Amino acid sequence: MSSASWWLLAGLVLTSPALAQPFLYVANQATDSVQVINTLDNAIVRTIRTPFSPAGIAISADGTRAYVPNAGSNSLLVINAANGAVLANLGLGQQAPVAAVLTPNGQRVFVANTVSGTVSVINTANFALLANVRAGFSPIALAVRPDGSRVYVANASSGDVTVINTANNQVVRTTQVCPGPAGITTTPDNNYAYIACPGTNSIVQLELDTNEVITRFDIGRAPVNISISPDGSTGFVTTSGSTTIIVFNTLANTVTNTLELPVCLGARCSSAGVAHTANGRFAYVADPSSDMVHVINTDTKAVVSSIRVEGGPRGVTMSPPAPAPDAVEVEQ
């Protein structure tokens, strides 16, 4: 019988050594843990003990590592995402690390140290500290430009955004944005950043090429964190002192919807972190007042599920989408 080329499974053999599941990572500050939720069925699949007071979480682009700053122990925990094992617990020598972002190539992790007023830069290959970059007063949140060229630092006490060149870890610009900025995020098109300004109940839009503020718009509540949909069309905003979620259109920069989370315990009502799934169909919101993570259908703007977690969930980060499987030709 002569050799013939043929394809399995309607023409393809699909192979991929490490197809990442769509996991959500939740930092529980009250119980010093990170919990991992499989967003296919919203089941908690892993609980990882951390040092004191875990905060924002960064996930590598290949989905293999999670980086967790711990404000109470001044350290950065590095976790093997496949099995939850701790790979390293890095003492930063800086005070109150609260946020982390990775460059898209995964080679550097940037960590905001609120009390020290610095951003630590770490080589992810060997965990070496490369620099402590001076930011503004009380750096509280970070975002990376999708092309990896810049990291943006929201400084709560100085009311500005520090722009860091990732090629040399130098500050290239400081832009005044608003009193007490909180969350910051960039848009998928590489053009803009949005900054939450709780003191003025507004959101500021920053143009990334010029690092200039181009728009400010009122949302009627004190914004805390912002997640932009993967297609860049909408933003979901958590708010301080309430369980109100604000939705805005990024083309017009106007509020299009508001919705209320289902559980609220008196004066403790609040929402914290927010993150979209890779397909944009759902947004996950941390609710520390009720120890829940709520799942919002982004089409209907309705809460479709609530997941009880350990305690005091704050930061939520979605793992990147699974890589496309390779097609392998089989000779027979």
N, C-alpha and C positions, 0 to 999 in steps of 0.2 A: 504494500500500500504506500503510495507516494505521500510525501509530507504535504500538509496543507495548513494554511494559516486559518485559525478560526477564533472567534471571540465568545467568551462566556458571558452569561447574563446580558443577553441582547447586545452582544458585541464587545463587552468589557469585563475584565477582571478588575475589581476595585480593590486597591491596596493602599493602606495608609497606616504607618506604625503607631501613630498616637493621635487618633481622631479625638479631639477635645469635645466633651459634653458641654452643653450650655449651662455652666455653673454660675451661681451668684454667691459671692463671698460677703459675709456680714460680720462686722466688728461689733461685738457686744462689750461696751465699756463697763457695765455694772458687774459683769461676771468674768471679765478677763478671758474672753474666748473669741475665736473666729468659728463661725458655722458656715457650712457649705450646703447650698440648696441646689438640687437638680431642677432646673426650670422646665423640664419636660413634664414632670408630675408634681413639682413643688414639694418634694420630700427632702428633709434634711438628711444628708448622706454622711456628714462628718462633722465632728466637733473637735477643735484644736485648742488646747490650753496655751495661753500667751502670758507674757509678763504683764505688768500693771498697766491698765487703761489703754487697750488697743484703739487706734483711730482709723484714719483712712487707709485703704488697701490698694496696692498697685499689682496688676497681674501682667506677666510677661506676654509679649505678642504671640508666642508659641504655646501659651497656656500651661507651661511646665512649672512655673514658680509664682509664688505669692510673696509680696513684700509688705510687712505690717509694722508701721511705726507704733511704738508704745510710749505714750506721753509720760506715764508715771515712772518708767524705768530708764528713760533716755536711751532707748535701744531700738534697733530695727531687726525684726524677726524675718528670716528667710525660710519659706516653707516649700517642700516638694509637693506640688499640686496633685501628683498622681496618687500619693499615699498619705499625705498629711504629715510626713516626717519633717522635723525641724532640721534644716541644713546648717543654719548659723543663727546666732543671736549676737548682733553686732553692737557693741557699745559705741555710741556716737561722740561722746565727750561734749555734747551740746544738750541744752535743756528743752524739754517738752516737745519732742517730735510728734507732729499731729497729722501730717499729710505726706504722700509719696506719689511720684509719677515716674514712669520709665520712658526713655526715648524709644521710638518705634523699632529701632534695630535691637533693642534689649541690652545694649552695652553699658548704659548708665542708668542709675536710679537717683533721683533727686528727692531730698527729704526736707520738709519745712520744720524748723525748730522755733517754736513760738516765743519762748522766753529768751532764748539767745539772740533772736533776730537774724538768724542765718539759714542758709540752705546748704545741706551737706550733699556732696556729689560722690557717689560710690561706683567703683568699677565692679560690674556684676560677675566678671570672670573669676576674679580672685578676692573680691570683697574689700579691696583696698580703698581707703579714703583718699580721694583725689583733691578735694578742696572743701572749704567752708566759705561759701560766698555770702558776703554781707548784703542782706535785704533791707527792707524797711523795718518799722517797729511792729512786732507781733505778726510775723508771717503765719497765715492760718490756712491757706489753700493754694493748690498748684494746678496748673494745666500745661500741657505740652502742645506745641504746634504740630499738626499732623505730619508735616515734612521733617520733623525732628530738629529743626534749626534753632528753636527758641523754647525756653521754659518761662512761664508767667507766674508770678508770685503775688497773691493778694495779701496785703499787709493791713491788718485790722486797725492798729492804733495810729498809723501814719496816713491812712486813707489813700493809699496809692498802690500801683502795680509795678513791681520790679521785673524787668525783662532781662533774661540771662541768655547769652550766646552759648549754645551747648558745645560748640567746637573748641572754645577756650575757657569756658566757665567764667566769663567776664560779664559784668553788668553793662548793657548797652543803652538802657533807657529806664527812667522812672517816671511814670505818668500818674498824675493825680486823677482819681476817679470819683470818690465819694467818701463821706465819713463812715468809718467802720465797715469796709467791704468784707463779705463773707465768701461764699462759694464762687468759683470761676471755672469756666469751661470754654473750649474752642469748638468751632464748627467744622464739620467734615470736609468742607470745600477749601480749608486752609486760609480763609480770609478774615475771620472775625473771632473775637472772644466776647463772652457775656459774663458780666460780674454782678452778683447779688449785692444789693445795698440795703440792708434792713433798716438802717437809720432814717432813710428817706422813702421807704416803701417803693423802691424803684429798681430798675435794672439798667445797667450801662452797657453799651455796645462799643467795643474797641476794634479799630481797624488794625490788622496785624502788620501790614506792610509799613504803615506810618507810625504805629503805636499811639495813635490819637483817638480820643473819645469822639465818636460821630453821632451817637444817639443816646438819649436818656428817656425812659418811659415809665410811667407810674403803673403799678399793678394793684394798688389798694391794700396790700398786706406787706409784712416785713419778710422779704425773701431770704432763704438760707442757702439752699443749693439748687443747682440747675443741671438738667440733663437735656441735651439736644438729640432729637431723633436721628437715627443713622442716615436718613435721606436729607437731613438738615432743615426740614420744613417747620418743625414745631419744637418748642421748649416746654418741659415740665418743671415746675418750680415748687419746692417745699417751702413752708413758711413758719416763722417763729411764733410761738405762743398760740398756735392753732393747728388743727388738722386740715386746713384748707390747702388744696393743691391748685395752683394756677397754671393754665396752659396758654401759651402765646404763639402767634404766627411770626416766624422769623423774617418773612418778606416785608410785612407791614409793621412789625414790632408792636403789635397790639394784642391785648388779652382776648382770647376767643372762648374760653371755658373756665369755670371754676367747679371744683367738686370737693366733697367732704369725705374724709376717711371715716370708717364706721365706728371706731372705738375712741373714746376720749374720756379721760378721768379728771374732771374738774380743771383746776388751774394748771395741771401738769400737761395739758394738751399740747402736743407739738409734733412736728415731723422733721426728719433729719436728712439722711442721704437719699438720693434717687438715682436710678440707673435704668437704661433701656436694654431690652434684648437686642441681639444683633439684627433680627428681622424687623425690629421696630414695632411689633404687635403688642408688646406689653412694657409697662414701666413698673419697677419695683421700688417701693417707698419704705424706708425704715421709720417706725413709730416707737420712739423710746418710752412714751407715756403708757403704752399698753403692752410693751414687749412683743410687738408684732412687726412682720413685714407684709405690707399690703401689695396686691397685684392688681394693676389697673390695665384694662383693655384700652389701648390708645385710640381705637376707632370709636367705641361707644362712650369713652370717658367715664367708665363705671368700674368700681372695685369688684373683681370677680373671685377673689380668694384672699384669705388672710392666714399667714403662717406664724405660729407662735414660736419664738426663739427664746434663748436663755434669759437675757436681761439687758436692757438699755442699749438696743441696737442704734448705731450711729452711722458709720460709713458702710455703704454698699457698693460693690464693684462687680461688673459682669465680666466673666472670662471671654476672651475673643472667640469668634466663630471658628468652627472646625475647618481645617484646610480642605480644599477640594481633593478627592481621592485621585490617585494616579491610575491611568489605564495601562494595563500590561498585556501585550500581545503574547499569546501562547502558541508555540509551534507543536504540531502533532502530525 
